[in-house]
Amino acid sequence: MRTILYVMTALLLVCCACSKDKYYQDSGKHDPAFKGTAMDYLDAVPFYFDSVATIVRLAGMEEVFNNDTLTFFAPTDRSVLSLVRFLNGELYRQGYDTLKTLADVPQAIWQKYLQMYMFHGSNELKDYPQIDYNLLNTYPGQGYLSWFGTPMNIGVVYNDDNGVKYVGYRQLTLAWIPNPARPKENWTIEYIASCNITTYNGVVHTINNNHLFFGFSPYLFLSDVITAQENGG
């Protein structure tokens, strides 16, 4: 219980530092260090990450979250619930088996979509470049490949304050790039609610609850689940 209270306090403090302070200065107003691995952190905050931690294990990625150097943009359980509701509605409508538990999704599918939130190395907000979604040619953030090579963009939005451009609070963002041939089109952009939770093996940034669907594209996820059922998976 003390561990959970400690983590929740840290989470709230980091949230304030990332999205409320007028000026963000390298997380200097709090101590976001968590005494454990990235996997331990997910397990310690079940209110947000119970289903996400289950998916890590179903994807066969628990050892990575315990031992590899990892930056994880953590979706919350709300995005998992939204995905499952969507999948079951569509599976039922199209005459396929609905999902009774998360384990009904094959390991390879969970792994494919989980890794979109995972990046090699340990990076905090200060390590990412500025992005302005209205001026991508000037402030483009930076393209990254996720754990297994999915093209993503990560950047920091410098918000305005009292009409003065870029002097307000700074907020980390993660965007999925659906078509690498057109790398600046049709992004799915997600904003980070809390950032810079440092663990023994990396950093965790929590995506806000407006991230509707785990895996970014519920239709691609649905297609993979249907294919697996048709192939007996």
C-alpha atoms as one frame of an Amber mdcrd trajectory, in Angstrom:
protein
   0.000   0.000   0.000   2.829   2.417   0.819   4.416   1.706  -2.553   1.157
   2.468  -4.368   0.666   5.698  -2.414   4.222   6.724  -3.163   3.821   6.083
  -6.862   0.474   7.886  -7.057   2.006  10.913  -5.342   4.903  10.887  -7.762
   2.516  10.508 -10.687   0.507  13.554  -9.631   3.623  15.627  -9.068   5.040
  14.730 -12.456   1.705  15.481 -14.129   1.792  18.964 -12.639   5.370  19.506
 -13.738   4.746  18.377 -17.302   1.475  20.098 -18.019   0.839  22.840 -15.460
   4.032  24.760 -14.780   4.406  27.995 -16.703   8.001  27.124 -17.444   9.305
  23.583 -17.534  12.909  23.175 -16.404  14.158  19.621 -16.553  11.820  18.180
 -13.913  13.556  20.210 -11.243  10.586  20.612  -8.907  10.077  16.999  -7.949
  11.709  13.598  -7.560  10.012  11.239  -9.997  12.349   8.305  -9.343  10.583
   4.972  -8.843  12.479   2.266  -6.985  11.810  -0.607  -9.335  11.728  -1.646
 -12.971   9.256  -0.498 -15.616   7.313  -3.717 -14.992   7.277  -3.032 -11.262
   5.909   0.451 -11.931   2.992  -0.852 -13.990   2.207  -3.407 -11.296   2.386
  -0.733  -8.584  -0.324   1.426 -10.182  -3.100  -1.070 -11.016  -5.789   1.610
 -11.165  -4.209   2.846 -14.397  -2.198  -0.099 -15.684  -3.662  -3.421 -14.555
  -4.733  -4.465 -18.064  -1.615  -2.955 -19.622   0.585  -5.022 -17.295  -1.418
  -8.111 -18.274  -0.849  -7.321 -21.954   2.914  -6.985 -21.358   2.908 -10.506
 -19.971   0.612 -11.909 -22.668   2.903 -10.357 -25.278   5.873 -12.183 -23.781
   7.605  -8.868 -23.038   7.912  -9.083 -19.251  11.666  -9.737 -19.391  12.122
  -6.643 -21.564  10.199  -4.492 -19.069  12.333  -5.877 -16.243  15.784  -5.908
 -17.806  16.175  -3.914 -21.036  16.756  -0.159 -21.162  13.351   1.108 -22.180
  11.355   4.286 -22.720   7.668   3.404 -22.475   4.800   5.680 -23.430   2.237
   3.961 -21.246  -1.377   3.830 -22.407  -3.927   3.459 -19.622  -6.446   0.689
 -19.069  -9.176   2.945 -20.453  -7.700   2.568 -23.949  -7.649  -1.225 -23.553
 -11.287  -1.292 -22.439 -12.316   0.881 -25.398 -10.463  -1.407 -27.778 -12.062
  -4.581 -26.390 -15.536  -3.044 -26.562 -14.955  -2.053 -30.181 -13.535  -5.460
 -31.098 -16.379  -7.399 -29.522 -19.000  -5.228 -31.175 -17.452  -5.735 -34.593
 -16.625  -9.417 -34.087 -20.204 -10.136 -33.046 -21.603  -8.118 -35.943 -19.426
  -9.973 -38.453 -20.095 -13.436 -37.003 -16.747 -14.115 -35.342 -15.971 -15.257
 -31.796 -15.946 -12.393 -29.318 -13.183 -11.984 -26.744 -13.885 -13.293 -23.275
 -10.467 -12.475 -21.826  -7.382 -10.588 -23.007  -5.702 -13.977 -23.439  -8.050
 -14.689 -26.368  -5.891 -12.334 -28.466  -2.802 -14.165 -29.801   0.565 -13.225
 -28.330   1.938 -11.956 -31.648  -0.893  -9.425 -31.982  -0.438  -8.037 -28.488
   3.287  -7.823 -29.137   2.797  -6.013 -32.453   0.708  -3.236 -30.931   2.388
  -2.991 -27.521   5.765  -2.321 -29.113   4.408   0.850 -30.739   4.676   2.458
 -27.288   8.181   1.099 -26.586  11.504   2.666 -27.542  15.108   1.634 -27.010
  17.096   3.798 -24.637  16.138   6.039 -21.744  14.726   9.423 -22.746  13.051
  12.163 -20.731  11.111  15.181 -21.999  14.308  17.244 -22.219  15.769  14.754
 -24.698  13.114  15.378 -27.365  12.919  18.291 -29.835  10.176  20.881 -30.173
   7.131  20.203 -32.319   4.473  22.598 -33.579   1.676  20.715 -35.322   0.768
  23.861 -37.249   4.368  24.459 -38.382   5.823  21.012 -38.947   8.328  22.291
 -41.504   9.837  24.522 -38.823   9.325  22.448 -35.677   8.850  18.820 -36.779
   9.677  16.945 -33.599  11.609  13.859 -34.626  10.843  10.578 -36.303  11.672
   7.457 -34.317  11.357   3.739 -34.859   9.612   1.929 -32.029  10.886  -1.308
 -30.482  10.261  -3.400 -33.615  10.512  -0.616 -36.151   7.115   1.101 -36.410
   7.543   4.726 -37.593   6.471   7.165 -34.882   7.035  10.847 -34.119   7.931
  12.237 -30.710   8.083  15.923 -29.899   7.505  18.554 -27.242   4.774  21.165
 -27.714   5.819  24.598 -26.432   2.514  26.174 -25.517   1.701  29.885 -25.640
   1.110  32.019 -22.571  -0.827  35.318 -22.524  -0.464  35.556 -26.284   3.302
  35.071 -26.231   4.325  32.169 -28.436   6.237  29.182 -27.059   6.812  30.524
 -23.520   4.116  28.454 -21.792   4.251  24.956 -20.370   5.783  22.135 -22.375
   3.992  18.904 -23.150   5.391  15.713 -24.594   3.532  14.079 -27.489   3.631
  10.759 -29.324   2.259  10.295 -32.832   1.707   7.202 -34.953   2.648   7.620
 -38.633   0.354   5.263 -40.569   2.047   5.667 -43.964   5.866   5.931 -44.008
   5.678   6.940 -47.674   3.840  10.093 -46.533   5.522  10.721 -43.192   3.757
  14.016 -42.395   0.184  12.959 -43.128  -2.694  11.474 -41.118  -0.888  11.170
 -37.819  -2.689   9.929 -34.738  -1.402  12.315 -32.065  -1.465  11.556 -28.345
  -0.548  13.928 -25.528   1.319  12.873 -22.408  -0.381  13.426 -19.059   2.641
  12.671 -16.874   6.259  12.297 -17.852   9.727  11.426 -16.613   8.958   8.608
 -14.185  12.434   7.106 -14.003  12.778   3.411 -13.216  15.774   1.161 -12.727
  15.786   0.370 -16.437  14.412   3.455 -18.148  11.636   6.031 -18.237   7.834
   5.841 -18.284   5.616   8.581 -19.759   1.857   8.158 -19.266  -0.489   8.992
 -22.152  -3.607  10.906 -21.175  -7.083   9.391 -21.145  -7.992  10.929 -24.483
  -5.980   8.124 -26.078  -9.069   6.228 -27.124  -7.795   2.904 -28.469  -4.815
   0.795 -27.435  -2.775   0.171 -30.563  -3.849   3.439 -32.250  -5.895   1.807
 -35.033  -8.786  -0.410 -33.852  -9.574  -1.414 -37.443  -6.076  -2.765 -38.064
  -6.249  -4.569 -34.732  -9.644  -6.020 -35.685  -8.284  -7.208 -39.022  -5.430
  -9.020 -37.277  -7.797 -10.696 -34.801 -10.136 -11.845 -37.606  -7.193 -13.186
 -39.617  -5.971 -15.111 -36.564  -9.427 -16.636 -36.013  -9.733 -17.635 -39.665
  -6.301 -19.275 -39.456  -7.252 -21.120 -36.297  -5.170 -18.910 -34.023
